[in-house]
Amino acid sequence: KLLFSSNKHGQSFARLMGKIVFKGPTLLVVKDKGGAVFGVFAPVSWHKDNKFFGDGSTFVFTLLPKLKVFRSSGVNHNYMFLSTSLTSCTNGLGVGGQKDYWGFHLDTNLDQGICRAPCSTFDGMPCLSSDVRFDVDEVEAWGCVPDYQADEKELEAAGVKKKKPKTWEEYERRGNNSVLDKNIEAKAILEAAGHTNHSDDVRAAEAAMEKDERAQRVAAGQAAEPEPDSDDDEVEYEDM
């Protein structure tokens, strides 16, 4: 399943992260502006961390100019890296090598990368890109397990938990409150001075209109609430 495409979702590192974090095994494919196509098979979920993770079944590959696969050398376990908030090294998505001497790395703008060889993590790995420093043309991420759902054990091992989704009522409360609703004294002063709180009237009118619209949708056999965007499959996580 295609999780992310820079052509479809934009050249956004944040969006890429939102699409691949805790999505199980993935295939990440990069095309640089020199025409080279290469990538990495990640056997475990991507997640933000300040250290490398992954296992020995991780491998990197080239598709163009020639199909080749480079598997783990067993020399180290520096397979996968993903961070946006470290100050000790370059943030972004890294594969192999060492921090700031990556096998290959994509920056947090998703427009530039670097690939260094030799890479001790993968046996016989050359420079995968057209040049050591390259400009990104396209990025795609493919999920290898359809409808993958991270379990609590996996989330706990990564030190995160799912954010509880907000209910419709919570969104409505957040969106319908005016500044004066939070300042009872100011509201009382305005009312004593003979000024009407127009936001109350507006909200009452909007509520009445929404009630009428819902009744019309029900009468027409339509769903009471709009269906969620089928492409919006990102889940928010927070540190434990």
C-alpha positions, 0 to 999 in steps of 0.5 A: 500500500502506498503510504506516502508520495511526495508527488501526492502529499507534497515535499513535506518531511512532517507529512512523511513522518506522519505516514510512516511512523508505526506503520510496520515494515516499509519500503522507502524509495528515493529518486534523486535529480541525477536519475538514481533510484534507491531505497531501504527496506525497513523491517520494523516500524519507523519511530522518532528516537535519539539512537539507531534501531531496526534489525539485521533484516534491514537492507538497502538497494538500488533500482537505477541505474542497476538493480542491486541489494546490499544486506547487513554486514553484521558489523554494527546495528545502525540500521534506522534513524529518525529524529527532528529535535536533536542538537547533537547531530543532523536531524532527519531520516538516516540509514546505516553508517554513523550519526553525521556519517550516514549510509544515506540520509534525508534532511528535514526539508525532504529536498536534499540528502547525502550518501557516503560509501563505504558504509560499514552497516551494509556489505559492499554498499557503494554510493547509492545516489548520483553523487555524495550530496544529492537533490531529492526529486521524489520520495515514496513509502510503501507499507508491506503489511496492509492496515497495520496497527501498532500494539501497546507493546510496540508503542511502549518499547518506543516510549510513546503512546497514542493520543486520545482522539478528540470527540465531536463535542470537544471540537465543538466546545473548542470552536464555539467558545468566545473570549468573553466566555472565559472572562465572566467579569468582563461579560457582566460589565458589558451586560450591565452597560446595556451591551448584548453579547452578540456571540451568544446570539450568533451561536444560538442561530448557528445551533438552530441552523445546524439542527435544521441541516441535520434534520434535513440530512436525516430526512434525506437518508444521509449520514449525520456527520461527514465521512472522514477523509480516507487519505487521512490515515495519520495517527498522533503519538506523544512521549510517555 
